[in-house]
Amino acid sequence: MSAGVDLDHVCADFGTFRAVDHVAVNIRPGEFFSFLGPSGCGKTTILRMISGFISPSQGVIRIGGKDMKGQRPNQRPTALIFQNLALFPLMPVWENIAFGLEVRGVDRHKRRARAEELLQLVDLPDAADKAIAQLSGGQKQRVAIARALAVEPQVMLLDEPLSALDLKLRQHMRAELRAIQKRTGVTFIYITHDQGEALAMSDRVGVMSQGRLQQVADPREIYNNPANGFVASFVGENNIFTGDIQGTEGDLARFATASGTFTARLGPAVTQGMKARLFLRPEHVRLAPGSGGANSIPVEVTDVAFEGNFISIHARDAGGQVLLAEARNDGATAVPAPGERLHFTFDGQNAVILTGDTAARDADT
Amino acid sequence: MKDLLNRYGLLLTTVFAVLTGFWILVLVVLPNIYLFEHSFKPYLPVAELGGPKDVYSLDNYLTFFRSPIHISVFVWTVVYSALVTVICFLIAYPLAYYLSKVSARALLPTIFLLLFIPLWVSEVLRSFAWFIILALKGPLNASLLGLGIIEDPVRWISGFRGVIIGLVYTYVLFMLFPLYNAIQSLDTNQIEAAEDLGAPWWRTHWRVILPHAKPGIASGSVMVFMLSAGSILVPTLLASTNSRWFTEIIQQWMFESQDWNTGSAYAFLLLILCTVFVSVVMRVFRVKLSDIAK
């Protein structure tokens, strides 16, 4: 059983600060939907509004088509997994999982049986009588998921539940969460600032900035066809050039920058005269000797970082702009050395001109 | 110790150590040892001190067990101290929950100040104030009559009523602060998680907040109980003709009968029996001593 969630122009105000600004999206039943954005973008507020801890100051939230106005968290068909999990440390694992059933008056014997069943589902058999403190981070994660599933929610809300885990476990739990979601068919709404998580797990991603939904699309679309400068710069790495649109031709435009004039694709609703930037993913860049012709910049390689599966190359053009290229570590590509003078070239179809602010880069993104 | 030396130098450190030692040894330990020793000695005329009758015995302690009246006073003292503890808990728990999880942070200093101010006034004065408030023609009856809640003035200070009211008022904060600390340390997400899983408010309290607050409840209860059972001022000032407190009997032995030996024996009995009672209650509620010390 799963339900869709409609956010119908939802706003949340704290005093004069608008944390969530007219967010409108229909999350489909059974969908794995992620809200992706930097901290403070309003994504957690959205989650708390769906679960019922905060009331929207404007707009309507519908779950399964039903208006949730005035419904307390304990009356909603949602289950929230907290960032710190909020397991009850004084109850053994099985009582944690069965808490929602206990509340509903299910008898002890049935509760215990259901808890065991759920422990099987989250791949944690034999943990029923353990204390919470005895579990590892990943095991606690699974108990939290089981506890939320026990109440048979129609919508599961997850507030960055993987952020406390180490990288290896995080990657494992991504796949696990995705598998549990598919197995149960419950609608998952996932909050994260980690683009990798959002892209890897979700059916669709909603990218947020400053309380507004910037783009809603499937992960491929978000990465390949970002709607604006914020989405492009927040999701994935970019070479960004500031400049002016000189002329357009179909969906292509000539874009004049300090590093040269390039041909690039026009982003959605971008027209001549707008303040715009050119975005280019580092994996779409070729670094090669000789003259490049169109969309080519002479550069000097400054730094080469070996990342394992790929090689990250920093270069600098005549104007001093730092450019980033990535080469696959497939053995066939020649790896340039620092100091080498090469041409930085790209295909105009892979570069896109977008408007809007870029995301501030910090350690999280 | 080395820290102290470095910070205050040899002279000041010695002064601190001597003063603390004097306080503990001369003002606390020695008097207790003295009383303890005398509690085993008979009460004799001066001429017979050191004579053949001046030998150690358990007679003073047995006096208590041979006196049904004293035993009954002791039992009622324990029962009413326990009642005071329960009433203090019932008042302090909602208040502690409100202060730690509901009220705005900015209000807390003001609320705590308001709670603390009465503590600046001496216990004697506060008890006298209650004596006046509770008097038959006092302000409480006058207000209740004026509001039409009662038709005839209530004799508040009768039976143990006055004592209970006075003790609750005097010791409720000793329950409030440990409870506040305990509840405050609970992760608010746990309360929200319980609600999110469908729990009504009372079940969240019963299953999540109360179990977490248990050490605070235990230490608050032990304090209120021991202080109430050992209180002399309130039971004396707010007493009625038939509310005798065990401490009053100790006082009578010491100051009216001039029999310090039996008085000491009674004092130690109060301490021992109350400790036993508290230990039994802690065992029943499965509280460990280490929980209380937290």
Interface residues (C-beta under 8 A of the other chain):
Chain A: S51 G52 F53 R72 P73 N74 T78 A79 L80 F82 N84 A86 L87 F88 L90 M91 F99 G100 E102 V103 R104 R147 A148 V151
Chain B: D187 N189 Q190 E192 A193 A194 E195 D196 L197 G198 A199 P200 R203 R207 V208 P211 H212
